[in-house]
Amino acid sequence: MQISVQGKQLDVGDALRERIEHAVEQISTKYFSDPIDATITVSRAGSNFKADVTVHIGKGITAQAVGEAGDAHGAFDAAEQRLGKQLRRYKRRLRDHHRGHADEAAPALSYVLAAEDDDTPEPEGKWEPVIVAETESRIETLTVGAAVMRLDLSTEPALMFRNTAHGGFNMVYRRADGNIGWVDPADVNGN
């Protein structure tokens, strides 16, 4: 995890810098296996000090905490407590959300689709990809928000799920522009 400690119009000493780096590393990895980066800014706010902590946990997931106190150490302590509470709540929300849905998942089977063998030569520049994987997976029943959160926390390009609102199959996927798309196909009646 990359940690950046900055002082805004003040010098952050080595002792405070090492303490902040150690504490942020420890609290971030306590709740999430490999957070991406963290930025901590210590500044003056009138007669007090202010510590602003931002931890980038995963794609699109950022935790922020601000603490203010009479000294820089106290300001960071306040921000660290708030950050710990935020990460704990988010992790608990993820854990509780997934608890009751394990038995509701429907089995799914994906197949290998291959182009037919033919003896005609392929024209230059035209390439048809072949699907080369066959896996068994479970399609879970999720809300759209939970599916987006699960996709953000994974490295997969797409996630198929059964929508809790209507029981139909839906898919969320990563778009080329970095956003997330949602496919909710209409049924035969056009609903």
HELIX and SHEET records of a PDB file:
HELIX    1   1 ASP A   14  TYR A   31  1                                  18    
HELIX    2   2 ALA A   72  ARG A   99  1                                  28    
HELIX    3   3 ALA A  102  GLU A  104  5                                   3    
HELIX    4   4 VAL A  144  LEU A  153  1                                  10    
SHEET    1   A 4 GLN A   2  LYS A   8  0                                        
SHEET    2   A 4 ASP A  37  ALA A  45  1                                        
SHEET    3   A 4 ASN A  48  GLY A  58 -1                                        
SHEET    4   A 4 ILE A  61  ALA A  69 -1                                        
SHEET    1   B 2 ALA A 106  LEU A 109  0                                        
SHEET    2   B 2 GLU A 136  ILE A 139 -1                                        
SHEET    1   C 4 THR A 141  LEU A 142  0                                        
SHEET    2   C 4 ALA A 158  ASN A 163  1                                        
SHEET    3   C 4 PHE A 169  ARG A 174 -1                                        
SHEET    4   C 4 ILE A 180  VAL A 183 -1                                        
END                                                                             
